[in-house]
Amino acid sequence: MPRFIALVAALLIFPALTHAQVYPDLRTTTVNDYADLLTPTEEADIAAQLGQARTDTGTEINVVTLSSLRFYATDTTLEDYTTGLFNSWGVGDATANTGVLFIVFRDDQTTRIALGSGYDAADEAAAISIITRDVVPAFRDNNYAGGIKAGVAGVIDDIVRSSVTPAPATPAPTAPASGGIPWTVIGFFGVPIAVIGGLIGLNRRKQRREPCEKCGQPGLTFAQVTLEPATTTTTGRAETRKTCGACGHVAVAPVTLAMVTPNTANPTHSGGKTDGGGASGKW
């Protein structure tokens, strides 16, 4: 009887296990080289590239290399697995959803650039071009570091930066003579005042059609300006600005920035999601 019970339990559990997906732990919010495709120097260079992009644009981009999809999931496509991993890690800002996950499966010779749900069809077309033009040719020559660097550069230049409209930086006000916390205290945290682009992606076309609240003409431009960056202990302050190209009217709304999570032994992304958009390639 015990053997019969064990057999029945195995028959019930095994099908569920064959469809299970296993996601690797998030070691860093920049490069997770589980397939050992990069030297320590190459990994550090790419991590710096990604870190600078996040400082400049506020966008989270994560590179992950794995050996083979079959070790992590069965009966699952590259696209579905990457979508699941993206959402499990929460790559990108939870509001703008502009995160990017660049995944490479070494043994399968497949790769994918997964885009957050804040991007649109034009960004997916750019991702296809990046993989075809920059990534796959280098991977065919076993130049993984070169392909990843070129792919990351393409994502930053052709997708992220082109989706962000920087606004002029606002000078920090003079510290008060006494009492209160001076705004210049943000410098002590080593966090530069970042200028973050406004709402992008799937909402862009809708935004462009939105009429000005003053003159009623369409053609608004959107930007989000950081006034006081968030730190590991305090929230930050920002404001969104809608500027009318017809009459110059600017509508301003306040935004609270979530506290920054330190990149320690338990790093986390900001809770972004993807709807499955992106581009795949094979070499």
Contacts in CASP RR format, 6 or more apart in sequence:
PFRMAT RR
TARGET T0000
AUTHOR 0000-0000-0000
METHOD contacts of the structure
MODEL  1
MPRFIALVAALLIFPALTHAQVYPDLRTTTVNDYADLLTPTEEADIAAQL
GQARTDTGTEINVVTLSSLRFYATDTTLEDYTTGLFNSWGVGDATANTGV
LFIVFRDDQTTRIALGSGYDAADEAAAISIITRDVVPAFRDNNYAGGIKA
GVAGVIDDIVRSSVTPAPATPAPTAPASGGIPWTVIGFFGVPIAVIGGLI
GLNRRKQRREPCEKCGQPGLTFAQVTLEPATTTTTGRAETRKTCGACGHV
AVAPVTLAMVTPNTANPTHSGGKTDGGGASGKW
18 74 0 8 1.000
18 75 0 8 1.000
19 74 0 8 1.000
19 75 0 8 1.000
19 76 0 8 1.000
20 73 0 8 1.000
20 74 0 8 1.000
21 72 0 8 1.000
21 73 0 8 1.000
21 76 0 8 1.000
21 81 0 8 1.000
21 84 0 8 1.000
22 71 0 8 1.000
22 72 0 8 1.000
22 73 0 8 1.000
23 72 0 8 1.000
23 84 0 8 1.000
23 85 0 8 1.000
23 88 0 8 1.000
23 89 0 8 1.000
24 32 0 8 1.000
24 34 0 8 1.000
24 64 0 8 1.000
24 66 0 8 1.000
24 72 0 8 1.000
24 85 0 8 1.000
26 32 0 8 1.000
26 89 0 8 1.000
26 267 0 8 1.000
26 268 0 8 1.000
26 269 0 8 1.000
27 267 0 8 1.000
28 47 0 8 1.000
28 263 0 8 1.000
28 267 0 8 1.000
29 60 0 8 1.000
29 62 0 8 1.000
29 263 0 8 1.000
29 267 0 8 1.000
29 268 0 8 1.000
29 269 0 8 1.000
30 46 0 8 1.000
30 47 0 8 1.000
30 50 0 8 1.000
30 51 0 8 1.000
30 61 0 8 1.000
30 62 0 8 1.000
30 63 0 8 1.000
31 38 0 8 1.000
31 43 0 8 1.000
31 46 0 8 1.000
31 47 0 8 1.000
31 50 0 8 1.000
31 62 0 8 1.000
31 63 0 8 1.000
31 64 0 8 1.000
32 62 0 8 1.000
32 63 0 8 1.000
32 64 0 8 1.000
32 65 0 8 1.000
33 43 0 8 1.000
33 63 0 8 1.000
33 64 0 8 1.000
33 65 0 8 1.000
34 64 0 8 1.000
34 65 0 8 1.000
34 66 0 8 1.000
34 67 0 8 1.000
35 65 0 8 1.000
35 66 0 8 1.000
35 67 0 8 1.000
35 104 0 8 1.000
35 105 0 8 1.000
35 106 0 8 1.000
36 65 0 8 1.000
37 65 0 8 1.000
37 104 0 8 1.000
37 106 0 8 1.000
37 144 0 8 1.000
37 145 0 8 1.000
37 148 0 8 1.000
38 46 0 8 1.000
38 65 0 8 1.000
38 144 0 8 1.000
38 145 0 8 1.000
38 148 0 8 1.000
39 145 0 8 1.000
42 145 0 8 1.000
42 149 0 8 1.000
45 149 0 8 1.000
46 63 0 8 1.000
46 145 0 8 1.000
46 148 0 8 1.000
46 149 0 8 1.000
46 152 0 8 1.000
49 149 0 8 1.000
49 152 0 8 1.000
49 153 0 8 1.000
49 156 0 8 1.000
50 61 0 8 1.000
50 62 0 8 1.000
50 63 0 8 1.000
50 152 0 8 1.000
53 59 0 8 1.000
53 61 0 8 1.000
53 152 0 8 1.000
53 156 0 8 1.000
53 160 0 8 1.000
54 60 0 8 1.000
54 61 0 8 1.000
55 192 0 8 1.000
55 194 0 8 1.000
56 161 0 8 1.000
56 194 0 8 1.000
57 156 0 8 1.000
57 160 0 8 1.000
57 161 0 8 1.000
57 164 0 8 1.000
57 196 0 8 1.000
57 197 0 8 1.000
58 93 0 8 1.000
58 194 0 8 1.000
58 196 0 8 1.000
59 92 0 8 1.000
59 93 0 8 1.000
59 98 0 8 1.000
59 99 0 8 1.000
59 100 0 8 1.000
59 160 0 8 1.000
59 164 0 8 1.000
60 91 0 8 1.000
60 92 0 8 1.000
60 93 0 8 1.000
60 98 0 8 1.000
60 99 0 8 1.000
60 100 0 8 1.000
60 269 0 8 1.000
60 270 0 8 1.000
61 91 0 8 1.000
61 99 0 8 1.000
61 100 0 8 1.000
61 101 0 8 1.000
61 102 0 8 1.000
61 152 0 8 1.000
61 155 0 8 1.000
61 156 0 8 1.000
61 160 0 8 1.000
62 89 0 8 1.000
62 91 0 8 1.000
62 100 0 8 1.000
62 101 0 8 1.000
62 102 0 8 1.000
62 269 0 8 1.000
63 102 0 8 1.000
63 103 0 8 1.000
63 104 0 8 1.000
63 148 0 8 1.000
63 152 0 8 1.000
64 85 0 8 1.000
64 101 0 8 1.000
64 102 0 8 1.000
64 103 0 8 1.000
64 104 0 8 1.000
65 103 0 8 1.000
65 104 0 8 1.000
65 105 0 8 1.000
65 106 0 8 1.000
65 144 0 8 1.000
65 148 0 8 1.000
66 72 0 8 1.000
66 103 0 8 1.000
66 104 0 8 1.000
66 105 0 8 1.000
66 106 0 8 1.000
67 105 0 8 1.000
67 106 0 8 1.000
67 107 0 8 1.000
68 105 0 8 1.000
68 106 0 8 1.000
68 107 0 8 1.000
68 108 0 8 1.000
69 76 0 8 1.000
69 78 0 8 1.000
69 81 0 8 1.000
69 105 0 8 1.000
69 108 0 8 1.000
69 110 0 8 1.000
72 81 0 8 1.000
73 81 0 8 1.000
78 105 0 8 1.000
78 108 0 8 1.000
78 110 0 8 1.000
78 112 0 8 1.000
78 280 0 8 1.000
79 112 0 8 1.000
79 276 0 8 1.000
79 280 0 8 1.000
82 101 0 8 1.000
82 103 0 8 1.000
82 112 0 8 1.000
82 114 0 8 1.000
82 276 0 8 1.000
83 114 0 8 1.000
83 274 0 8 1.000
83 275 0 8 1.000
83 276 0 8 1.000
83 277 0 8 1.000
85 101 0 8 1.000
85 103 0 8 1.000
86 101 0 8 1.000
86 114 0 8 1.000
86 116 0 8 1.000
86 273 0 8 1.000
86 274 0 8 1.000
86 276 0 8 1.000
87 272 0 8 1.000
87 273 0 8 1.000
87 274 0 8 1.000
89 101 0 8 1.000
89 269 0 8 1.000
90 269 0 8 1.000
90 270 0 8 1.000
90 271 0 8 1.000
90 272 0 8 1.000
90 273 0 8 1.000
91 99 0 8 1.000
91 100 0 8 1.000
91 101 0 8 1.000
91 116 0 8 1.000
91 269 0 8 1.000
91 271 0 8 1.000
91 272 0 8 1.000
91 274 0 8 1.000
92 98 0 8 1.000
92 99 0 8 1.000
92 100 0 8 1.000
92 116 0 8 1.000
92 269 0 8 1.000
92 270 0 8 1.000
92 271 0 8 1.000
92 272 0 8 1.000
93 99 0 8 1.000
93 270 0 8 1.000
93 271 0 8 1.000
93 272 0 8 1.000
94 270 0 8 1.000
94 271 0 8 1.000
94 272 0 8 1.000
94 273 0 8 1.000
96 118 0 8 1.000
96 198 0 8 1.000
96 199 0 8 1.000
96 200 0 8 1.000
97 116 0 8 1.000
97 117 0 8 1.000
97 118 0 8 1.000
97 272 0 8 1.000
97 273 0 8 1.000
97 274 0 8 1.000
98 116 0 8 1.000
98 118 0 8 1.000
98 119 0 8 1.000
98 160 0 8 1.000
98 163 0 8 1.000
98 200 0 8 1.000
98 201 0 8 1.000
99 115 0 8 1.000
99 116 0 8 1.000
99 272 0 8 1.000
99 274 0 8 1.000
100 113 0 8 1.000
100 114 0 8 1.000
100 115 0 8 1.000
100 116 0 8 1.000
100 155 0 8 1.000
100 159 0 8 1.000
100 160 0 8 1.000
101 112 0 8 1.000
101 113 0 8 1.000
101 114 0 8 1.000
101 274 0 8 1.000
102 111 0 8 1.000
102 112 0 8 1.000
102 113 0 8 1.000
102 114 0 8 1.000
102 148 0 8 1.000
102 151 0 8 1.000
102 152 0 8 1.000
102 155 0 8 1.000
103 111 0 8 1.000
103 112 0 8 1.000
103 114 0 8 1.000
104 110 0 8 1.000
104 111 0 8 1.000
104 139 0 8 1.000
104 144 0 8 1.000
104 148 0 8 1.000
105 111 0 8 1.000
106 144 0 8 1.000
109 139 0 8 1.000
109 282 0 8 1.000
109 283 0 8 1.000
110 280 0 8 1.000
110 281 0 8 1.000
110 282 0 8 1.000
111 131 0 8 1.000
111 135 0 8 1.000
111 136 0 8 1.000
111 139 0 8 1.000
111 280 0 8 1.000
111 281 0 8 1.000
111 282 0 8 1.000
111 283 0 8 1.000
112 131 0 8 1.000
112 278 0 8 1.000
112 279 0 8 1.000
112 280 0 8 1.000
112 281 0 8 1.000
113 127 0 8 1.000
113 130 0 8 1.000
113 131 0 8 1.000
113 151 0 8 1.000
113 155 0 8 1.000
113 278 0 8 1.000
113 279 0 8 1.000
114 274 0 8 1.000
114 276 0 8 1.000
114 277 0 8 1.000
114 278 0 8 1.000
115 123 0 8 1.000
115 124 0 8 1.000
115 127 0 8 1.000
115 159 0 8 1.000
115 274 0 8 1.000
115 276 0 8 1.000
115 277 0 8 1.000
115 278 0 8 1.000
116 272 0 8 1.000
116 273 0 8 1.000
116 274 0 8 1.000
116 275 0 8 1.000
116 276 0 8 1.000
116 277 0 8 1.000
117 202 0 8 1.000
117 273 0 8 1.000
117 274 0 8 1.000
117 275 0 8 1.000
117 276 0 8 1.000
117 277 0 8 1.000
118 200 0 8 1.000
118 201 0 8 1.000
118 202 0 8 1.000
118 203 0 8 1.000
119 159 0 8 1.000
119 163 0 8 1.000
119 200 0 8 1.000
119 201 0 8 1.000
119 202 0 8 1.000
119 277 0 8 1.000
119 278 0 8 1.000
120 201 0 8 1.000
120 202 0 8 1.000
120 204 0 8 1.000
120 205 0 8 1.000
123 159 0 8 1.000
123 163 0 8 1.000
123 201 0 8 1.000
123 278 0 8 1.000
124 277 0 8 1.000
124 278 0 8 1.000
124 279 0 8 1.000
126 158 0 8 1.000
126 159 0 8 1.000
126 162 0 8 1.000
127 155 0 8 1.000
127 159 0 8 1.000
127 278 0 8 1.000
127 279 0 8 1.000
128 279 0 8 1.000
129 158 0 8 1.000
130 151 0 8 1.000
130 154 0 8 1.000
130 155 0 8 1.000
130 158 0 8 1.000
130 159 0 8 1.000
130 279 0 8 1.000
131 151 0 8 1.000
131 279 0 8 1.000
131 280 0 8 1.000
131 281 0 8 1.000
132 281 0 8 1.000
134 147 0 8 1.000
134 150 0 8 1.000
134 151 0 8 1.000
134 153 0 8 1.000
134 154 0 8 1.000
135 147 0 8 1.000
135 148 0 8 1.000
135 150 0 8 1.000
135 151 0 8 1.000
135 281 0 8 1.000
136 281 0 8 1.000
136 282 0 8 1.000
136 283 0 8 1.000
138 144 0 8 1.000
138 146 0 8 1.000
138 147 0 8 1.000
138 150 0 8 1.000
139 147 0 8 1.000
139 283 0 8 1.000
140 283 0 8 1.000
163 197 0 8 1.000
163 200 0 8 1.000
163 201 0 8 1.000
164 196 0 8 1.000
164 197 0 8 1.000
164 198 0 8 1.000
164 200 0 8 1.000
165 197 0 8 1.000
165 198 0 8 1.000
165 221 0 8 1.000
165 222 0 8 1.000
165 223 0 8 1.000
166 195 0 8 1.000
166 197 0 8 1.000
166 223 0 8 1.000
167 195 0 8 1.000
167 197 0 8 1.000
167 223 0 8 1.000
167 224 0 8 1.000
167 225 0 8 1.000
167 241 0 8 1.000
168 195 0 8 1.000
169 193 0 8 1.000
169 195 0 8 1.000
169 225 0 8 1.000
170 193 0 8 1.000
170 225 0 8 1.000
170 227 0 8 1.000
172 183 0 8 1.000
172 184 0 8 1.000
172 186 0 8 1.000
172 193 0 8 1.000
173 183 0 8 1.000
175 182 0 8 1.000
175 183 0 8 1.000
175 184 0 8 1.000
176 182 0 8 1.000
183 228 0 8 1.000
186 193 0 8 1.000
186 228 0 8 1.000
186 229 0 8 1.000
186 231 0 8 1.000
189 229 0 8 1.000
189 231 0 8 1.000
189 232 0 8 1.000
191 229 0 8 1.000
191 231 0 8 1.000
191 260 0 8 1.000
192 229 0 8 1.000
193 226 0 8 1.000
193 229 0 8 1.000
194 226 0 8 1.000
194 229 0 8 1.000
195 223 0 8 1.000
195 225 0 8 1.000
195 226 0 8 1.000
196 223 0 8 1.000
196 224 0 8 1.000
196 225 0 8 1.000
196 226 0 8 1.000
196 238 0 8 1.000
197 222 0 8 1.000
197 223 0 8 1.000
197 224 0 8 1.000
198 222 0 8 1.000
198 223 0 8 1.000
198 224 0 8 1.000
198 240 0 8 1.000
199 207 0 8 1.000
199 222 0 8 1.000
199 224 0 8 1.000
199 240 0 8 1.000
207 220 0 8 1.000
207 222 0 8 1.000
208 218 0 8 1.000
208 219 0 8 1.000
208 220 0 8 1.000
209 218 0 8 1.000
209 219 0 8 1.000
210 218 0 8 1.000
210 219 0 8 1.000
210 220 0 8 1.000
210 242 0 8 1.000
211 217 0 8 1.000
211 218 0 8 1.000
211 220 0 8 1.000
212 218 0 8 1.000
212 219 0 8 1.000
212 220 0 8 1.000
212 242 0 8 1.000
212 244 0 8 1.000
212 245 0 8 1.000
212 246 0 8 1.000
212 247 0 8 1.000
212 249 0 8 1.000
213 249 0 8 1.000
213 251 0 8 1.000
214 244 0 8 1.000
214 247 0 8 1.000
214 249 0 8 1.000
215 244 0 8 1.000
215 246 0 8 1.000
215 247 0 8 1.000
215 249 0 8 1.000
216 246 0 8 1.000
217 244 0 8 1.000
217 245 0 8 1.000
217 246 0 8 1.000
217 247 0 8 1.000
219 244 0 8 1.000
219 245 0 8 1.000
219 246 0 8 1.000
220 242 0 8 1.000
220 243 0 8 1.000
220 244 0 8 1.000
220 245 0 8 1.000
221 242 0 8 1.000
221 243 0 8 1.000
221 245 0 8 1.000
222 240 0 8 1.000
222 241 0 8 1.000
222 242 0 8 1.000
222 243 0 8 1.000
223 240 0 8 1.000
223 241 0 8 1.000
223 243 0 8 1.000
224 238 0 8 1.000
224 239 0 8 1.000
224 240 0 8 1.000
224 241 0 8 1.000
224 255 0 8 1.000
225 238 0 8 1.000
225 239 0 8 1.000
225 241 0 8 1.000
226 236 0 8 1.000
226 237 0 8 1.000
226 238 0 8 1.000
226 257 0 8 1.000
227 236 0 8 1.000
227 237 0 8 1.000
227 238 0 8 1.000
227 239 0 8 1.000
228 236 0 8 1.000
228 237 0 8 1.000
228 238 0 8 1.000
229 236 0 8 1.000
229 257 0 8 1.000
230 236 0 8 1.000
230 257 0 8 1.000
230 258 0 8 1.000
230 259 0 8 1.000
230 260 0 8 1.000
231 259 0 8 1.000
231 260 0 8 1.000
232 259 0 8 1.000
232 260 0 8 1.000
232 261 0 8 1.000
232 262 0 8 1.000
233 259 0 8 1.000
234 259 0 8 1.000
235 256 0 8 1.000
235 257 0 8 1.000
235 258 0 8 1.000
235 259 0 8 1.000
236 256 0 8 1.000
236 257 0 8 1.000
236 259 0 8 1.000
237 254 0 8 1.000
237 255 0 8 1.000
237 256 0 8 1.000
237 257 0 8 1.000
238 254 0 8 1.000
238 255 0 8 1.000
238 256 0 8 1.000
238 257 0 8 1.000
239 252 0 8 1.000
239 253 0 8 1.000
239 254 0 8 1.000
239 255 0 8 1.000
240 252 0 8 1.000
240 253 0 8 1.000
240 255 0 8 1.000
241 250 0 8 1.000
241 251 0 8 1.000
241 252 0 8 1.000
242 250 0 8 1.000
242 251 0 8 1.000
243 249 0 8 1.000
243 250 0 8 1.000
244 250 0 8 1.000
258 270 0 8 1.000
261 267 0 8 1.000
261 268 0 8 1.000
261 270 0 8 1.000
END
